[in-house]
Amino acid sequence: MVLNVFCLSSGWSRKKANPTEHPDLSCAQMTPNQTTKPSNTTAAEKVKDKDRSEFTKLTLLDPTDKDYRKIHEKFKDEKIGVPNSDVKAIFRLNMPQEIIERHAKLKKKMERKWFRINLNLTRQMFHGTKVVCNPNDLIAGGQLCNETKCGLCGIIKEGNKCELSNGAIWSAANSNISFYYCSSERTKVMFLLDVLSNNPPESAVICVFKDEATIPRFLIIFE
């Protein structure tokens, strides 16, 4: 299943918790759980008269997909993951072209600055957030919500925003750290981001201060 989501200036907001705290972020469950068979070929829903480069495209991965297997294993790692979780779905995200280009431009700028030490600037990091809608609706092919406090739908539409995260975007190398940033509801979400940083490779947590330093690549829906 493929969904195209138009990138709107939605004004969504979310308050990022202090990394030393384990917040209780409650949200409303809107509809009953629904399921659908994964497919990578179904035609996508589109907004009329808008250029396709302005959409975020979500592809529901089949469990046999190599990216699905890799992310699933990392997410549920016995020592640094969330081993008791039940992964309901993993989506691949292709963000709007403007977001992709801003991220690529910053990466090239950082590569020019740090090329002498051959530093790998891109890190794959987990980023938990809260939801207001029911993530299961997305699995069933439903629409994103327009709730201003839904981190799930806001990030899908526009990527991460420093101004809506207390001035910085936090992410973690291990899913068990990012787990504490998720909603307290049964169905939770976590993004896997590409993060541009010159932090040491062993850094467990990375904080960046530019929106374009992160780009969402995958979305994990789990219980």
N, C-alpha and C positions, 0 to 999 in steps of 0.2 A: 504494500500500500504506500502511495506517495501523496503527500499533502503539500500544497503551496499556500503559504501564509503571507499576506501582504504586509510589508513593513510599515507600520503606522507610527506616528508620533503620539503614543498612547498616554504618556504622562504617568506610567506605572511607577510604583515606588515600593521599596522594601528596606527594612532596617536591618543591617548586618549586625549579628551578635558579636560581642567581644570574644576573641579566640580562647579566652580562659574560662568562658562560661558555657553552660549547656542549657540554652533557652528552651522554654516550652512555647512553641509557636503554633497555636491552634488555628484551624481554618474550617470552613464550612464544607460539608459533603453535599454536593448538589443533586446527583443522580445515582441510581444503582449501578453496580459494576456491569460492564459489557465486554464482550470479547469478539475478536475477529481473527481470521486466518491471515498471517503475514504474507505479503506479496511485494515484490520489487518492480512490478510492471504495470499495475493498475493506473489508469489516467487520473491526474490530480484535479482537485477542485481549484478553480482560479477566480480571481476578481476581474471583472470585465474591464477592458480598455486600459490596463496597466501593464507596463513593461515587465517581462518575466524576471529581469535582473533585480527588481524591487521586492521579490518574494524570498522568504525563507522556505526552502524545500526540506520536508521531513520524510525520510524513507524508513519504514518499519523493517528492521532486519530480521531475517529468518535465523533461527537458532543454529543452523548449519553454516551461516556466514562466518568467515574467518575473523572479521572485526568483532562480531557478536561474541564468539568464543573467547577471544583475547580479552575483551572488556569484562565479560562475565567472570572469567577466572581472576582477573585483577581485583574486581569489585568485591568478590566473595572470599578473598584470600583469608586463610585461617588465622594469620597473625596480624595483618595490617588492614584487613578488609571488614566486611559486614557478613560474616559466614552464615548467620542464621536468617538472612533476608531471603525473600522469594522474589526473584526478578520477573516482572510481568512483561516488560518490553524494553527494547533498546532501539532508539531511532538514530539514524545518521542525519546530521544537520548540514545543509548548504545555505549559508547565510546570504543576505542580499549583497549584491556586487559592491556597493559602496563600502560596506563593512569589511569585506574581503580585501578591497584595495587599500583601505586605511591600515589594516593590519600588515599587509605585505610591504607597504611603504615604510612603516616603522621598523620592520624586520631588516630591510635593506640598510636603513640608516644605522641600526645597531650593529649590523655585520661589518659595515665600514669602520665603525669605531673600535670594534673588538677583534678584527681579523688577525692581528698579530699573535694572539694567544690561542687561536683555533678553538674558541669557546662555542659549545652547542647552546644556542640561546633559546631554543624552543623546548619547553617542558610540558608534558601532558599531566594535568592536575585536575583533581575532583573539586567540584563546587556545589555544595548543597544550598537549597533555597526553599522558601515556603510557597504554598499554593493556596488559592482561594477556591478555584474550581475543582472538579473531579478529574484527575489525570487519566482515569480509565476511559473517559469520553474521547480522549485523544487517540487511544488505542483502537477504539471503535470507529474512528474516522470522523469524529466530531470537530467542532470549531473551537478556537481559542476564546477565552473569555475577555471581557473588557474591564475587569476589575483592576483598579489602580494599584492594589497592593498584592497582586499575584505575580510573584517572581518568576514562576514557570512561564507564563504567557508573555510577560515583558521581555525576558531574556530571549525567548524564541523569536520575538518580533524585532528586537533592536539590539540584542547582545547585552553584555554587562555594562553598567553605568556607575562610574565612581561617585557621582553626585548623589546617587540613590543608595550608596553603601558606605555612608559616613566618610566619604572622600577617598576611599581605597577599595580595591577588589581583592578579597582574600581567596586563596585556593590551597588545597593540600595534596601532597603526593599520595596519601593513603585515604581510602574511602571511609575508614573508621573515624577519622578526624572530621571530615566534612559531614558525616552523619548527624552531628550535633547542631548543624545549621539547618537541618530539614524540619518540616512541619511535624507536629506531634500527632497528626492524623495517621490512620493506618496506612494509607497509600501515600508514598513519598516520592520525591524526584531528586535526581542529582545529575549535574552536567559534567562532562569530561571536556576540559578546555585545552586549547593550545595557549600557553602563556609564555610571553617573551620576557626573559629575565637574565641578568648576569649573576644571579645568585649561585652559590656552589651547588653542584649536582645533588649533593646529599641533603639539601634543604627540605625539611618536612612540610613547611608552610611558606608560601610566597605571597607577598603583598605588592601590588602594582598600583600606580597612581594615574594611569592613562587608560581610557576606554579601549583604545586600539591595541593595547598590550595583550589583550585576551580575545579569543574568538571561540565560541562554542562549536564543538565538533560532533558530540554525541549527547544524547539524553537517555538516562536510565530511569525507568519507572519501576518501583519495587514496594514491597510490603515487609 
